[in-house]
Amino acid sequence: MPSLSSINALQASVVQAERQVQRDQVRVNEDADRLEASRDQLAKDKQTLADNQRDSNQATQAAQKPLPTVNLPRAIENPPRSEQQLPPELAVPKPQINTLGQTIGKFINITA
């Protein structure tokens, strides 16, 4: 017949084993969460790498295109006035006409 001390020792061992199982289960869950986060980060890193490689390839291809040839004597000459043009950001805007035939600038000056 088993003694009371052996039953108590057995129960204590079972409780200790259950606690260990619970701790191990928590660790397994934490490891699974970390693994999932690592997989997500890996997918992001792969996408970033693919984007960087694509951009690098495009830059390389753009750099390999031949530059247009420049006619140096023509570039140094002053072209006639009819061929000269200011860049769009420096050009004076043309006045716009409203439905009454008034330029917007005159309309603003009169009503102000």
OpenMM code with the backbone's topology and positions (N, CA, C; nanometers):
from openmm import Vec3, app, unit

residues = "MET PRO SER LEU SER SER ILE ASN ALA LEU GLN ALA SER VAL VAL GLN ALA GLU ARG GLN VAL GLN ARG ASP GLN VAL ARG VAL ASN GLU ASP ALA ASP ARG LEU GLU ALA SER ARG ASP GLN LEU ALA LYS ASP LYS GLN THR LEU ALA ASP ASN GLN ARG ASP SER ASN GLN ALA THR GLN ALA ALA GLN LYS PRO LEU PRO THR VAL ASN LEU PRO ARG ALA ILE GLU ASN PRO PRO ARG SER GLU GLN GLN LEU PRO PRO GLU LEU ALA VAL PRO LYS PRO GLN ILE ASN THR LEU GLY GLN THR ILE GLY LYS PHE ILE ASN ILE THR ALA".split()
positions = [
    Vec3(0.0826, -0.1160, 0.0000),
    Vec3(0.0000, 0.0000, 0.0000),
    Vec3(0.0889, 0.1248, 0.0000),
    Vec3(0.0534, 0.2233, -0.0860),
    Vec3(0.1371, 0.3429, -0.0919),
    Vec3(0.1206, 0.4273, 0.0335),
    Vec3(0.2277, 0.4915, 0.0663),
    Vec3(0.2234, 0.5753, 0.1860),
    Vec3(0.1793, 0.7169, 0.1494),
    Vec3(0.1397, 0.7903, 0.2503),
    Vec3(0.0904, 0.9258, 0.2298),
    Vec3(0.2005, 1.0159, 0.1755),
    Vec3(0.3212, 0.9973, 0.2200),
    Vec3(0.4320, 1.0810, 0.1726),
    Vec3(0.4619, 1.0536, 0.0264),
    Vec3(0.4499, 0.9294, -0.0178),
    Vec3(0.4764, 0.9002, -0.1583),
    Vec3(0.3659, 0.9586, -0.2470),
    Vec3(0.2414, 0.9595, -0.1979),
    Vec3(0.1316, 1.0196, -0.2746),
    Vec3(0.1515, 1.1708, -0.2822),
    Vec3(0.1908, 1.2328, -0.1723),
    Vec3(0.2164, 1.3778, -0.1723),
    Vec3(0.3323, 1.4116, -0.2663),
    Vec3(0.4347, 1.3311, -0.2642),
    Vec3(0.5489, 1.3547, -0.3515),
    Vec3(0.5070, 1.3404, -0.4971),
    Vec3(0.4241, 1.2420, -0.5262),
    Vec3(0.3749, 1.2199, -0.6616),
    Vec3(0.2887, 1.3381, -0.7069),
    Vec3(0.2016, 1.3864, -0.6209),
    Vec3(0.1180, 1.5020, -0.6543),
    Vec3(0.2031, 1.6268, -0.6777),
    Vec3(0.3038, 1.6453, -0.5949),
    Vec3(0.3938, 1.7598, -0.6112),
    Vec3(0.4672, 1.7501, -0.7442),
    Vec3(0.5076, 1.6307, -0.7818),
    Vec3(0.5752, 1.6115, -0.9094),
    Vec3(0.4819, 1.6420, -1.0263),
    Vec3(0.3557, 1.6013, -1.0145),
    Vec3(0.2578, 1.6277, -1.1206),
    Vec3(0.2333, 1.7775, -1.1342),
    Vec3(0.2187, 1.8465, -1.0228),
    Vec3(0.1969, 1.9919, -1.0249),
    Vec3(0.3171, 2.0614, -1.0874),
    Vec3(0.4363, 2.0184, -1.0488),
    Vec3(0.5574, 2.0782, -1.1035),
    Vec3(0.5649, 2.0528, -1.2541),
    Vec3(0.5302, 1.9334, -1.2968),
    Vec3(0.5322, 1.9008, -1.4395),
    Vec3(0.4300, 1.9844, -1.5158),
    Vec3(0.3113, 2.0056, -1.4586),
    Vec3(0.2094, 2.0885, -1.5234),
    Vec3(0.2572, 2.2326, -1.5384),
    Vec3(0.3223, 2.2843, -1.4347),
    Vec3(0.3762, 2.4208, -1.4428),
    Vec3(0.4824, 2.4315, -1.5522),
    Vec3(0.5668, 2.3296, -1.5596),
    Vec3(0.6719, 2.3297, -1.6612),
    Vec3(0.6092, 2.3255, -1.8012),
    Vec3(0.5044, 2.2459, -1.8177),
    Vec3(0.4353, 2.2369, -1.9464),
    Vec3(0.3758, 2.3732, -1.9827),
    Vec3(0.3161, 2.4396, -1.8849),
    Vec3(0.2576, 2.5712, -1.9101),
    Vec3(0.3645, 2.6734, -1.9499),
    Vec3(0.4786, 2.6727, -1.8795),
    Vec3(0.5885, 2.7638, -1.9136),
    Vec3(0.6401, 2.7348, -2.0540),
    Vec3(0.6538, 2.6065, -2.0849),
    Vec3(0.7011, 2.5697, -2.2183),
    Vec3(0.6008, 2.6109, -2.3263),
    Vec3(0.4728, 2.5981, -2.2958),
    Vec3(0.3707, 2.6382, -2.3932),
    Vec3(0.3761, 2.7885, -2.4185),
    Vec3(0.3985, 2.8669, -2.3126),
    Vec3(0.4121, 3.0125, -2.3283),
    Vec3(0.5325, 3.0434, -2.4164),
    Vec3(0.6436, 2.9736, -2.3921),
    Vec3(0.7639, 2.9946, -2.4742),
    Vec3(0.7381, 2.9586, -2.6197),
    Vec3(0.6665, 2.8488, -2.6417),
    Vec3(0.6351, 2.8074, -2.7787),
    Vec3(0.5506, 2.9148, -2.8469),
    Vec3(0.4515, 2.9691, -2.7770),
    Vec3(0.3668, 3.0738, -2.8346),
    Vec3(0.4476, 3.2001, -2.8656),
    Vec3(0.5372, 3.2372, -2.7746),
    Vec3(0.6213, 3.3547, -2.7975),
    Vec3(0.7129, 3.3323, -2.9174),
    Vec3(0.7711, 3.2116, -2.9255),
    Vec3(0.8577, 3.1806, -3.0396),
    Vec3(0.7797, 3.1829, -3.1706),
    Vec3(0.6560, 3.1340, -3.1679),
    Vec3(0.5729, 3.1358, -3.2885),
    Vec3(0.5435, 3.2798, -3.3306),
    Vec3(0.5173, 3.3662, -3.2339),
    Vec3(0.4928, 3.5076, -3.2648),
    Vec3(0.6172, 3.5729, -3.3238),
    Vec3(0.7335, 3.5447, -3.2639),
    Vec3(0.8586, 3.6006, -3.3164),
    Vec3(0.8873, 3.5479, -3.4560),
    Vec3(0.8591, 3.4199, -3.4786),
    Vec3(0.8804, 3.3621, -3.6113),
    Vec3(0.7915, 3.4300, -3.7140),
    Vec3(0.6666, 3.4540, -3.6812),
    Vec3(0.5749, 3.5217, -3.7730),
    Vec3(0.6219, 3.6642, -3.8017),
    Vec3(0.6672, 3.7342, -3.6978),
    Vec3(0.7188, 3.8703, -3.7168),
    Vec3(0.8438, 3.8676, -3.8048),
    Vec3(0.9288, 3.7676, -3.7855),
    Vec3(1.0494, 3.7556, -3.8676),
    Vec3(1.0131, 3.7283, -4.0132),
    Vec3(0.9123, 3.6469, -4.0354),
    Vec3(0.8685, 3.6182, -4.1728),
    Vec3(0.8127, 3.7441, -4.2387),
    Vec3(0.7353, 3.8208, -4.1635),
    Vec3(0.6816, 3.9468, -4.2175),
    Vec3(0.7957, 4.0419, -4.2539),
    Vec3(0.8931, 4.0533, -4.1637),
    Vec3(1.0069, 4.1412, -4.1896),
    Vec3(1.0867, 4.0929, -4.3098),
    Vec3(1.1023, 3.9629, -4.3236),
    Vec3(1.1735, 3.9068, -4.4382),
    Vec3(1.1015, 3.9409, -4.5677),
    Vec3(0.9696, 3.9308, -4.5686),
    Vec3(0.8927, 3.9646, -4.6887),
    Vec3(0.9103, 4.1125, -4.7236),
    Vec3(0.9081, 4.2002, -4.6216),
    Vec3(0.9284, 4.3431, -4.6454),
    Vec3(1.0688, 4.3691, -4.7003),
    Vec3(1.1670, 4.3026, -4.6403),
    Vec3(1.3053, 4.3202, -4.6848),
    Vec3(1.3239, 4.2719, -4.8283),
    Vec3(1.2600, 4.1603, -4.8632),
    Vec3(1.2694, 4.1097, -5.0007),
    Vec3(1.2075, 4.2091, -5.0979),
    Vec3(1.0949, 4.2683, -5.0607),
    Vec3(1.0292, 4.3668, -5.1476),
    Vec3(1.1173, 4.4903, -5.1635),
    Vec3(1.1760, 4.5360, -5.0536),
    Vec3(1.2656, 4.6511, -5.0594),
    Vec3(1.3859, 4.6210, -5.1481),
    Vec3(1.4410, 4.5023, -5.1344),
    Vec3(1.5546, 4.4626, -5.2174),
    Vec3(1.5157, 4.4603, -5.3643),
    Vec3(1.4002, 4.4043, -5.3954),
    Vec3(1.3545, 4.3986, -5.5344),
    Vec3(1.3345, 4.5399, -5.5897),
    Vec3(1.2768, 4.6281, -5.5094),
    Vec3(1.2573, 4.7670, -5.5532),
    Vec3(1.3913, 4.8358, -5.5779),
    Vec3(1.4851, 4.8159, -5.4867),
    Vec3(1.6178, 4.8778, -5.5020),
    Vec3(1.6895, 4.8238, -5.6251),
    Vec3(1.6792, 4.6944, -5.6491),
    Vec3(1.7438, 4.6363, -5.7666),
    Vec3(1.6810, 4.6900, -5.8943),
    Vec3(1.5465, 4.7034, -5.8949),
    Vec3(1.4786, 4.7561, -6.0129),
    Vec3(1.5222, 4.9001, -6.0383),
    Vec3(1.5268, 4.9812, -5.9321),
    Vec3(1.5687, 5.1201, -5.9468),
    Vec3(1.7136, 5.1288, -5.9950),
    Vec3(1.7979, 5.0418, -5.9424),
    Vec3(1.9379, 5.0402, -5.9827),
    Vec3(1.9511, 5.0019, -6.1295),
    Vec3(1.8748, 4.9030, -6.1713),
    Vec3(1.8795, 4.8610, -6.3121),
    Vec3(1.8306, 4.9727, -6.4031),
    Vec3(1.7258, 5.0429, -6.3623),
    Vec3(1.6750, 5.1536, -6.4432),
    Vec3(1.7785, 5.2648, -6.4515),
    Vec3(1.8454, 5.2933, -6.3404),
    Vec3(1.9476, 5.3976, -6.3402),
    Vec3(2.0649, 5.3578, -6.4291),
    Vec3(2.1010, 5.2306, -6.4234),
    Vec3(2.2112, 5.1820, -6.5066),
    Vec3(2.1751, 5.1920, -6.6539),
    Vec3(2.0519, 5.1529, -6.6868),
    Vec3(2.0085, 5.1597, -6.8262),
    Vec3(2.0022, 5.3048, -6.8741),
    Vec3(1.9569, 5.3948, -6.7867),
    Vec3(1.9500, 5.5353, -6.8247),
    Vec3(2.0900, 5.5924, -6.8452),
    Vec3(2.1856, 5.5480, -6.7648),
    Vec3(2.3224, 5.5969, -6.7768),
    Vec3(2.3892, 5.5432, -6.9030),
    Vec3(2.3450, 5.4290, -6.9513),
    Vec3(2.4071, 5.3684, -7.0690),
    Vec3(2.3529, 5.4254, -7.1998),
    Vec3(2.2434, 5.5004, -7.1951),
    Vec3(2.1894, 5.5599, -7.3162),
    Vec3(2.2865, 5.6661, -7.3661),
    Vec3(2.3082, 5.6717, -7.4962),
    Vec3(2.4009, 5.7733, -7.5473),
    Vec3(2.3399, 5.9132, -7.5352),
    Vec3(2.4240, 6.0068, -7.5026),
    Vec3(2.3805, 6.1445, -7.4905),
    Vec3(2.3641, 6.2040, -7.6303),
    Vec3(2.2726, 6.2972, -7.6475),
    Vec3(2.2566, 6.3582, -7.7793),
    Vec3(2.3822, 6.4376, -7.8150),
    Vec3(2.4144, 6.4353, -7.9411),
    Vec3(2.5338, 6.5072, -7.9847),
    Vec3(2.5034, 6.6567, -7.9884),
    Vec3(2.6035, 6.7336, -7.9571),
    Vec3(2.5894, 6.8784, -7.9538),
    Vec3(2.6751, 6.9366, -8.0647),
    Vec3(2.6156, 7.0238, -8.1410),
    Vec3(2.6896, 7.0936, -8.2458),
    Vec3(2.7577, 7.2131, -8.1795),
    Vec3(2.8857, 7.1979, -8.1480),
    Vec3(2.9559, 7.3004, -8.0717),
    Vec3(2.9603, 7.4367, -8.1411),
    Vec3(2.9908, 7.4442, -8.2687),
    Vec3(2.9911, 7.5777, -8.3304),
    Vec3(2.8538, 7.6444, -8.3229),
    Vec3(2.7494, 7.5677, -8.3383),
    Vec3(2.6139, 7.6227, -8.3321),
    Vec3(2.5790, 7.6630, -8.1874),
    Vec3(2.6280, 7.5879, -8.0900),
    Vec3(2.5991, 7.6188, -7.9505),
    Vec3(2.6652, 7.7487, -7.9078),
    Vec3(2.7782, 7.7809, -7.9658),
    Vec3(2.8503, 7.9018, -7.9282),
    Vec3(2.7910, 8.0238, -7.9969),
    Vec3(2.7379, 8.0081, -8.1164),
    Vec3(2.6805, 8.1206, -8.1904),
    Vec3(2.5558, 8.1729, -8.1208),
    Vec3(2.5241, 8.2985, -8.1473),
    Vec3(2.3988, 8.3555, -8.1000),
    Vec3(2.2942, 8.3306, -8.2081),
    Vec3(2.1921, 8.2537, -8.1779),
    Vec3(2.0896, 8.2311, -8.2791),
    Vec3(2.0105, 8.3601, -8.3037),
    Vec3(1.9452, 8.3696, -8.4183),
    Vec3(1.8650, 8.4894, -8.4436),
    Vec3(1.7533, 8.5020, -8.3414),
    Vec3(1.7021, 8.6255, -8.3268),
    Vec3(1.5983, 8.6544, -8.2276),
    Vec3(1.4766, 8.5644, -8.2446),
    Vec3(1.4427, 8.5320, -8.3670),
    Vec3(1.3242, 8.4500, -8.3912),
    Vec3(1.3402, 8.3086, -8.3353),
    Vec3(1.4644, 8.2627, -8.3184),
    Vec3(1.4895, 8.1287, -8.2664),
    Vec3(1.5149, 8.1280, -8.1152),
    Vec3(1.5339, 8.2449, -8.0567),
    Vec3(1.5615, 8.2509, -7.9134),
    Vec3(1.4308, 8.2410, -7.8348),
    Vec3(1.4348, 8.1638, -7.7294),
    Vec3(1.3181, 8.1496, -7.6436),
    Vec3(1.3631, 8.1448, -7.4983),
    Vec3(1.2835, 8.2089, -7.4146),
    Vec3(1.3099, 8.2015, -7.2710),
    Vec3(1.2523, 8.0714, -7.2166),
    Vec3(1.3100, 8.0208, -7.1109),
    Vec3(1.2487, 7.9049, -7.0455),
    Vec3(1.1095, 7.9441, -6.9971),
    Vec3(1.0167, 7.8487, -6.9929),
    Vec3(0.8786, 7.8812, -6.9551),
    Vec3(0.8663, 7.9489, -6.8193),
    Vec3(0.9520, 7.9146, -6.7240),
    Vec3(0.9399, 7.9756, -6.5915),
    Vec3(0.9850, 8.1221, -6.5904),
    Vec3(1.0613, 8.1654, -6.6926),
    Vec3(1.1063, 8.3040, -6.6990),
    Vec3(1.0213, 8.3890, -6.7930),
    Vec3(0.9423, 8.3260, -6.8753),
    Vec3(0.8617, 8.3994, -6.9727),
    Vec3(0.7503, 8.4765, -6.9019),
    Vec3(0.7201, 8.5949, -6.9529),
    Vec3(0.6125, 8.6772, -6.8980),
    Vec3(0.4805, 8.6142, -6.9418),
    Vec3(0.3881, 8.5914, -6.8492),
    Vec3(0.2622, 8.5283, -6.8892),
    Vec3(0.1817, 8.6206, -6.9795),
    Vec3(0.1167, 8.5627, -7.0782),
    Vec3(0.0340, 8.6406, -7.1687),
    Vec3(-0.0942, 8.6786, -7.0959),
    Vec3(-0.1438, 8.7997, -7.1180),
    Vec3(-0.2678, 8.8379, -7.0507),
    Vec3(-0.3845, 8.7554, -7.1034),
    Vec3(-0.4748, 8.7222, -7.0138),
    Vec3(-0.5914, 8.6439, -7.0535),
    Vec3(-0.7116, 8.7366, -7.0628),
    Vec3(-0.7972, 8.7096, -7.1572),
    Vec3(-0.9155, 8.7924, -7.1810),
    Vec3(-1.0361, 8.7228, -7.1206),
    Vec3(-1.1179, 8.7979, -7.0457),
    Vec3(-1.2400, 8.7389, -6.9921),
    Vec3(-1.3522, 8.7537, -7.0937),
    Vec3(-1.4728, 8.7155, -7.0573),
    Vec3(-1.5839, 8.7157, -7.1524),
    Vec3(-1.6231, 8.8562, -7.1962),
    Vec3(-1.5886, 8.9579, -7.1200),
    Vec3(-1.6208, 9.0952, -7.1583),
    Vec3(-1.5112, 9.1579, -7.2429),
    Vec3(-1.4076, 9.0815, -7.2710),
    Vec3(-1.2992, 9.1345, -7.3522),
    Vec3(-1.1997, 9.2154, -7.2719),
    Vec3(-1.2085, 9.2099, -7.1419),
    Vec3(-1.1160, 9.2840, -7.0573),
    Vec3(-1.0048, 9.1902, -7.0122),
    Vec3(-0.8859, 9.2446, -7.0049),
    Vec3(-0.7792, 9.1624, -6.9493),
    Vec3(-0.8000, 9.1543, -6.7993),
    Vec3(-0.7601, 9.0447, -6.7434),
    Vec3(-0.7813, 9.0220, -6.6004),
    Vec3(-0.7095, 9.1275, -6.5174),
    Vec3(-0.5903, 9.1641, -6.5597),
    Vec3(-0.5146, 9.2649, -6.4860),
    Vec3(-0.5863, 9.3982, -6.4811),
    Vec3(-0.6425, 9.4431, -6.5918),
    Vec3(-0.7157, 9.5697, -6.5943),
    Vec3(-0.8396, 9.5608, -6.5080),
    Vec3(-0.9087, 9.4476, -6.5130),
    Vec3(-1.0300, 9.4292, -6.4347),
    Vec3(-0.9995, 9.4387, -6.2857),
    Vec3(-0.8902, 9.3779, -6.2445),
    Vec3(-0.8525, 9.3807, -6.1032),
    Vec3(-0.8171, 9.5239, -6.0622),
    Vec3(-0.7423, 9.5952, -6.1459),
    Vec3(-0.7022, 9.7317, -6.1122),
    Vec3(-0.8219, 9.8239, -6.1044),
    Vec3(-0.9218, 9.8059, -6.1886),
    Vec3(-1.0371, 9.8947, -6.1899),
    Vec3(-1.1250, 9.8715, -6.0678),
    Vec3(-1.1470, 9.7452, -6.0337),
    Vec3(-1.2375, 9.7154, -5.9244),
    Vec3(-1.1725, 9.7295, -5.7880),
    Vec3(-1.0437, 9.7338, -5.7809),
    Vec3(-0.9774, 9.7402, -5.6510),
    Vec3(-0.9745, 9.8772, -5.5932),
] * unit.nanometer
topology = app.Topology()
chain = topology.addChain("A")
for resn in residues:
    res = topology.addResidue(resn, chain)
    for name in ("N", "CA", "C"):
        topology.addAtom(name, app.Element.getBySymbol(name[0]), res)
